[in-house]
Amino acid sequence: MRERYKFILFYLVPLIGWMGLIYYSSSQTFEEQTVEPVLLDVNLSYIHSYFGWVSFYYGDTLVSLETRSPAEFVEFFIRKGAHVVTFAFLGILSYRLFSYFLKHVTSSSLLAVIFVAMYSTFDEYRQFLNPGRSGMVEDVILNCVGGVLGITLWINITKWVEKKRKQIPTT
């Protein structure tokens, strides 16, 4: 019975809670989430000199300082960075859940990546249906990259911790 509560409290609740936060965040419009007003109060004069050369398409939109103000440009990277970090945590939490049952790194990793991809697809589809948002295939890819980075980081950290534990002499 104690093992069941441990599973629920330490594995299931964090994953479902994180999924709920993503769901809530995706339900907000761009205007509700924008950090541009805060960035307008920050001195971004250096952005042109360091990042004036940056120019690429994300979806069908050109991202550059020629098409965006410095605040909009910085916000774009903050928002996309948030995708990576958010789904890195989702990857970690889902990997932890799968590895609780499977005890096999490869199987747990693969299932976690599939889970992240499916939840990301679901999330972007929901945004596509929301009038104040847009769902993008590019965001699904970015979310999956975040998930893979999170899973990889978690596996390496846990291996490192395990290695250090084995090196500590027991008295």
Sequence and secondary structure as in RCSB ss.txt:
>XXXX:A:sequence
MRERYKFILFYLVPLIGWMGLIYYSSSQTFEEQTVEPVLLDVNLSYIHSYFGWVSFYYGDTLVSLETRSPAEFVE
FFIRKGAHVVTFAFLGILSYRLFSYFLKHVTSSSLLAVIFVAMYSTFDEYRQFLNPGRSGMVEDVILNCVGGVLG
ITLWINITKWVEKKRKQIPTT
>XXXX:A:secstr
 HHHHHHIIIIIHHHHHHHHHHHHHHHS HHHH  HHHHTTS  THHHHHHTT EEEETTEEEETTTS HHHHHH
HHHHHHHHHHHHHHHHHHHHHHHHHHH  HHHHHHHHHHHHHHHHHHHHHHHHHSTT    HHHHHHHHHHHHHH
HHHHHHHHHHHHHHHHHS   
